[in-house]
């Protein structure tokens, strides 16, 4: 038989028993007591009986204790299986997902798990199942999200320049108005009609829930404006988008501006927003947003919120029915100002 492995000399039986009393790990306590018996001069067989294990296990405890001390008697976490993708392959996967596919080269307009798995196999020689690939992508922070529409001719640089210069424009307007407090408002219009939207809903996996869909074409327009910093808004429901309707909307906004303050109204470059026929109240200044940049206007997100919660999945019986539901949805939004703040605030506009 092999000679017993001697225990390290910087510990003794009383010290190990004292450590066993303070240990909060049952397994470590049992192992410390077994090794303290060896320090006390008892045989390895008796130590194995105290620990409830065999002699080979006691030998393993002695080796671990000699190497790492009492910490070597604590069970460590199993390392698990070796990752299927190494660091370089994970970085290549990340770059592919962020860049997106090239339809002419890859034959798809969006990545599917099967496409990514095939490229990893062909280019990197590693075979990964779709389930494993899904877990890897989620660990990287990726999720399958709905894409926001973006105009193909949008000038991204123009939007960045507008946000950068926005504080200077506000300062000029404040100086021109004699130093009045400035309120930042956003305005937009949304069409709501009988040919309504269908929203997402909870359903059992593997099923496709149904929702009513009308093919009639009666519609109305919500003219909405919000001041996210002060959690207030002004809205009208009109039959169509015209200069006359916009004049009514500007008048409504002017009535909601704090007395003694001046409002800067940011809006897109629709024809009825820029026409010289507009009658702009004295406490308003219109500031057009860059062309084809709806993401700069938080009211666009407000329309989505209204449709998903109060206007979508409905059948409107008539034009009056549309108007009633639009008014109800807008008034409910105004009655819940925390939604205006959480959806409407923009760092570039409100923290400049």
C-alpha positions in Angstrom: 0.0 0.0 0.0 1.1 3.6 -0.6 2.3 5.6 2.4 -0.2 8.0 3.8 0.2 11.6 2.6 1.3 13.7 5.6 -0.7 16.7 6.6 0.8 20.2 6.5 2.5 21.2 9.7 1.0 24.7 10.2 -2.3 23.4 11.5 -3.2 21.1 14.4 -6.3 19.3 15.7 -7.6 22.1 18.1 -7.4 24.6 15.3 -9.3 22.5 12.8 -12.0 21.7 15.4 -12.3 25.5 16.0 -12.6 26.1 12.3 -15.3 23.4 12.1 -17.4 25.2 14.8 -17.4 28.4 12.8 -17.8 26.9 9.3 -21.2 27.5 7.7 -20.7 24.7 5.1 -21.7 21.3 6.3 -19.4 19.5 3.9 -16.4 21.5 5.1 -17.3 21.0 8.7 -17.4 17.2 8.2 -14.0 17.2 6.4 -12.3 19.4 9.0 -13.4 17.1 11.8 -12.1 14.1 9.9 -8.7 15.7 9.3 -8.6 16.9 12.9 -8.8 13.2 14.0 -5.7 12.5 11.9 -3.9 15.4 13.5 -4.9 13.9 16.9 -3.1 10.7 16.0 -6.1 8.5 14.9 -5.8 6.3 11.9 -6.9 7.2 8.4 -9.6 4.5 8.6 -11.1 6.2 11.7 -11.0 9.6 9.8 -12.8 8.0 6.9 -15.5 6.6 9.3 -15.9 10.1 10.8 -16.3 11.6 7.3 -18.5 8.8 6.1 -16.3 8.2 3.1 -13.6 5.8 1.9 -9.8 6.0 2.3 -9.3 7.4 -1.2 -11.6 10.2 -0.5 -9.8 11.0 2.7 -6.6 11.1 0.7 -8.2 13.6 -1.8 -9.2 15.8 1.2 -5.6 15.7 2.5 -4.2 16.7 -0.9 -6.7 19.6 -1.2 -6.1 20.7 2.4 -2.3 20.7 1.9 -2.7 22.8 -1.3 -5.3 25.4 -0.3 -5.8 25.0 3.4 -9.4 25.0 4.8 -10.8 26.6 1.6 -9.7 23.5 -0.3 -12.4 21.5 1.7 -15.2 23.6 0.2 -17.0 22.2 -2.8 -16.3 24.3 -5.9 -18.6 24.9 -8.8 -18.3 22.4 -11.6 -16.7 24.0 -14.6 -19.3 22.6 -16.9 -18.9 21.8 -20.6 -16.5 23.7 -22.7 -18.3 26.5 -24.6 -19.0 25.6 -28.2 -17.8 29.1 -29.4 -14.5 30.6 -28.4 -13.9 34.3 -27.9 -12.9 34.9 -31.6 -16.0 33.1 -32.9 -18.3 34.9 -30.5 -16.8 38.2 -31.7 -17.4 37.2 -35.3 -21.0 36.3 -34.5 -21.5 39.6 -32.8 -20.2 41.5 -35.8 -22.4 39.5 -38.2 -25.6 40.2 -36.2 -24.8 43.9 -35.8 -24.0 44.4 -39.5 -26.9 42.4 -40.7 -27.1 40.3 -43.9 -26.4 41.4 -47.4 -29.3 40.1 -49.5 -27.2 39.6 -52.6 -24.6 37.6 -50.8 -26.5 35.8 -48.1 -29.9 35.4 -49.8 -31.9 36.7 -46.8 -33.0 40.1 -45.6 -32.8 39.2 -41.9 -30.7 36.8 -40.0 -32.3 33.5 -38.9 -30.6 31.2 -36.4 -30.3 28.6 -39.2 -28.4 31.1 -41.4 -26.0 32.1 -38.6 -25.4 28.4 -37.7 -24.6 27.6 -41.4 -22.1 30.5 -41.7 -20.4 29.5 -38.5 -20.0 26.0 -39.8 -18.8 27.0 -43.2 -16.5 29.9 -42.2 -15.3 28.8 -38.7 -15.7 25.0 -38.8 -17.9 24.9 -35.7 -21.2 23.1 -35.5 -23.8 24.8 -33.3 -27.4 23.9 -32.8 -30.1 26.7 -33.1 -31.0 26.3 -29.5 -27.4 26.8 -28.4 -27.0 29.7 -30.8 -30.1 31.3 -29.3 -28.7 31.1 -25.8 -25.4 32.6 -27.0 -27.1 35.5 -28.7 -29.2 36.2 -25.6 -26.1 36.1 -23.4 -24.6 38.8 -25.7 -27.6 41.0 -25.1 -29.4 40.4 -28.5 -33.2 40.0 -28.8 -35.5 39.7 -31.8 -37.1 43.1 -31.9 -39.5 44.9 -34.3 -37.5 47.3 -36.5 -38.5 50.9 -36.7 -39.2 52.2 -40.2 -36.6 54.6 -41.5 -36.8 56.6 -44.7 -34.3 55.3 -47.3 -33.2 58.9 -48.0 -32.9 60.1 -44.4 -29.8 62.2 -43.7 -28.5 60.8 -40.4 -26.0 63.6 -40.1 -28.7 66.3 -40.3 -30.4 64.8 -37.3 -27.2 64.8 -35.2 -26.5 68.4 -36.2 -30.0 69.5 -35.2 -29.6 67.9 -31.8 -26.2 69.4 -31.3 -27.3 72.9 -32.2 -30.7 72.7 -30.4 -29.4 74.4 -27.2 -28.1 77.4 -29.2 -31.4 77.8 -31.0 -33.3 77.8 -27.7 -30.9 80.4 -26.3 -31.6 82.6 -29.4 -35.4 82.3 -29.0 -35.1 83.0 -25.3 -33.1 86.2 -26.0 -35.6 87.3 -28.7 -38.5 86.9 -26.3 -36.9 89.0 -23.6 -35.7 86.1 -21.4 -39.1 84.5 -20.9 -39.2 80.9 -19.6 -39.1 78.4 -22.5 -41.3 75.4 -22.8 -40.4 72.7 -25.3 -43.4 71.2 -27.1 -43.7 68.5 -29.7 -46.6 68.2 -32.2 -47.8 65.7 -34.7 -50.9 64.2 -36.3 -52.2 60.6 -36.4 -54.9 59.1 -38.6 -57.4 56.8 -36.8 -59.9 55.0 -39.0 -62.2 52.0 -39.5 -59.3 50.2 -41.2 -57.7 49.9 -37.8 -54.5 48.4 -36.5 -54.1 45.0 -34.9 -51.9 44.9 -31.9 -49.9 42.1 -30.2 -51.6 40.1 -27.5 -50.9 37.3 -25.1 -51.7 33.8 -26.5 -50.6 30.2 -26.1 -47.4 29.3 -27.9 -48.0 27.8 -31.3 -51.3 29.5 -31.8 -52.2 32.7 -33.8 -54.8 34.8 -32.1 -57.5 36.5 -34.2 -58.6 40.1 -34.0 -61.5 42.0 -35.8 -60.5 43.9 -38.9 -62.7 46.4 -40.8 -62.3 47.3 -44.5 -64.3 50.5 -44.4 -62.5 53.8 -44.7 -64.0 56.4 -42.5 -61.3 58.2 -40.5 -60.3 61.2 -38.4 -57.1 62.8 -37.3 -55.8 63.5 -33.8 -53.8 66.7 -33.7 -51.7 66.2 -30.6 -49.0 68.3 -28.8 -47.1 67.5 -25.7 -44.8 69.3 -23.3 -43.0 66.3 -21.6 -41.0 68.4 -19.1 -44.3 69.7 -17.6 -46.3 66.6 -18.3 -49.1 68.4 -20.2 -50.6 68.3 -23.6 -53.1 69.8 -26.0 -55.1 67.9 -28.6 -57.9 68.2 -31.1 -59.7 65.6 -33.3 -60.3 67.0 -36.8 -61.8 65.4 -40.0 -58.6 66.1 -42.1 -55.2 67.6 -42.1 -55.4 71.2 -43.5 -54.1 74.6 -42.8 -57.4 75.5 -41.1 -57.2 72.5 -38.8 -53.5 73.4 -37.9 -54.5 76.9 -37.1 -57.1 75.6 -34.6 -54.5 73.3 -33.2 -51.9 76.1 -32.7 -54.6 78.2 -30.9 -55.3 75.2 -28.6 -51.6 74.8 -27.8 -51.2 78.5 -27.1 -54.0 78.3 -24.4 -52.0 75.5 -22.6 -48.7 77.4 -22.4 -47.9 78.7 -19.0 -48.8 82.4 -18.7 -45.7 84.5 -19.1 -43.8 81.6 -20.8 -42.9 81.1 -24.5 -43.3 77.7 -26.2 -41.0 76.3 -28.9 -43.1 73.8 -30.9 -41.1 71.1 -32.7 -42.9 69.5 -35.7 -42.2 67.8 -39.0 -42.1 69.6 -42.3 -45.6 68.7 -43.5 -47.1 71.2 -45.9 -49.7 72.5 -43.4 -46.9 73.0 -40.8 -44.8 75.4 -42.9 -47.3 77.3 -45.0 -47.3 81.1 -44.7 -51.1 81.0 -44.2 -50.6 79.7 -40.7 -51.6 82.1 -37.9 -49.0 81.5 -35.2 -49.9 82.8 -31.7 -47.5 85.2 -30.2 -46.4 82.8 -27.4 -45.4 80.1 -29.9 -42.3 79.7 -32.1 -42.4 76.9 -34.7 -39.1 74.9 -35.1 -39.2 72.3 -38.0 -37.4 69.1 -37.4 -35.0 67.7 -40.1 -36.7 66.1 -43.0 -37.5 62.4 -42.8 -36.6 62.1 -39.1 -39.8 61.0 -37.3 -37.7 59.4 -34.5 -36.9 62.9 -33.2 -40.5 63.5 -32.4 -41.7 61.6 -29.3 -45.4 62.1 -30.3 -44.8 59.3 -32.8 -44.3 57.0 -29.9 -47.4 58.4 -28.2 -49.5 57.3 -31.2 -48.2 53.8 -30.9 -49.0 53.8 -27.2 -52.6 55.0 -27.8 -53.1 52.4 -30.5 -51.7 49.5 -28.5 -53.7 50.3 -25.4 -57.0 52.1 -26.3 -57.5 52.5 -30.1 -56.3 49.2 -31.7 -58.4 46.0 -32.2 -61.6 48.0 -32.5 -64.4 48.2 -35.0 -65.7 51.8 -35.3 -69.3 52.0 -36.4 -69.2 55.6 -37.8 -67.2 58.8 -37.9 -68.7 60.0 -34.7 -67.7 56.7 -33.0 -64.1 57.3 -34.2 -64.1 60.8 -32.8 -65.5 59.6 -29.4 -62.8 57.0 -29.0 -60.0 59.3 -30.1 -61.2 61.9 -27.5 -61.4 59.3 -24.8 -57.9 58.0 -25.6 -56.3 61.4 -25.6 -58.1 62.5 -22.4 -57.0 59.4 -20.7 -53.4 60.1 -21.7 -53.6 63.6 -20.3 -55.1 62.1 -17.0 -52.0 59.8 -16.8 -49.2 62.4 -17.1 -46.5 59.9 -16.1 -46.9 58.4 -19.5 -46.2 61.7 -21.1 -43.0 62.1 -19.2 -41.7 58.6 -19.6 -42.4 58.4 -23.4 -41.9 62.0 -24.3 -38.7 63.1 -22.7 -35.6 63.2 -24.9 -32.1 63.7 -23.5 -31.0 66.0 -26.4 -34.0 68.3 -25.8 -34.6 68.3 -22.0 -31.1 68.0 -20.6 -29.3 70.6 -22.7 
